[in-house]
Amino acid sequence: RDKMKANKETQDKISQLQLIEQNIQNFLLQKQTFQNKLFEIDNALSEINNTKEPVYKIVGSIMVSSTKIEVKKDLESKKEILNIRIKNLEKQEEKLKEKANELQSEVMKELQKK
């Protein structure tokens, strides 16, 4: 009877581990998306700094004339938000990895008992 209970607990822990792995994968995909956006922003900022031409920004489905300062401010703000999001994802990812390591060692102990 105890063995069945232990088996069930071990199965539950393995299921939790699989869920955690999926969550970590999702965080990695989100982080990659944010990093791609950061890369695009950095490229845009670089272009703005190097151009003598007028600067435009896209608002909805139209492109409007703007000032370099305005567009730079907007891009810097977006960059800041993305950096915060990436840091938050990394913190959550770290917590999940710690939880996964705990569960993994518990499961390994259980399996070694058998």
Buried (B, 14 or more C-beta within 10 A) or exposed (E): EEEEEEEEEBEEBBEBBEEBEEBBEEBEEBBEEBEEBBEEBEEBBEEBEEEEEEBEBEEEEEEEEBEEEEBBEBBEEBBEEBEEBBEEBEEBBEEBBEBBEEBBEBBEEBEEEE
